[in-house]
Amino acid sequence: MRVGSMANLGQIDSANMDSYEHLLQAADLDDLIQAILEHGYEVYGPTLVDKAITYGKILSSADLPQGWTDEQEGGITG
């Protein structure tokens, strides 16, 4: 997988983000997660804990709740 140099991520000009278009294949997700972890960052996202989707630390795509969904009702304000 080659998305671009991870060393240059801090130099991306957010005003010109339209010029940074990349398509990540599902098979490359673990490579991206590992590259982020190797640079000293942590990855958090949806995980499955006791049959409930919650946010937690992601170490690989296997930590993601593939095939699970979560439905929420509207809240009540007091």
N, C-alpha and C positions, 0 to 999 in steps of 0.2 A: 504494500500500500504506500502510495506517495501522495499525501495531501499538500505538502509544502514543508518547508523547513520549520521545525518546531522552534528553532532558535530565533526565528524572525517573528514569532507571534506577537511579541510586545511592540513591534514596529508597524503593525497594521493600522492604517489610517481609517478610522471608523466612518469618516465622511465619504469615503470611496468604497464602502462595503460591497456595492453592486459589482465591482470588478473582481471580487473574491468568491466565485461560485464554484463549489465542489460537490460532487455527488459521492456519498459514502455508501458502499454496498454493505448489506447486513453481515456478510462474511468478514468484513474488515473492521467491524465494531470492536472486537477484542484487541486488535492492533492499536486502534486509537486509544482505548482505555489504558493499555499498557504504556503507550508513549506518554500519556498524561501523568500516570503514576511514576514513571521513571524520571520525570522532570520535577518530582517532589510535590505534586499536587494531589489532592484527594478528589475522588469522583463520587457524587451523591445523586441518587435518583430513586425512582419507585422500586420497592422490593416487596416480597411476599413474606409476611410474618404471621403465623397462626391463621392462615386463610384470609388475611386482611392485607390490602395494599397500603404500605406506609413508606416513608422516605428513610433511606439508610445508605450506608457506604457500599459502593459498587467496586468490585475487584475484577469482574469479568461479565460478559453478557449473560452468563448463567444466573447471575444475581437478579436479573430483571424478571418481572412477572409475566413471562410470555404466555399468551392465551387467557389471561385473566383480565377482567374489567371491573370497574367500580362505579356504582351509581349513587348519586347524592340527591337528597331532597333539599328543597329550599329552606333556608334558615328562618328563624323567628326572632325578630328584634323586640326588645321590651321597652 
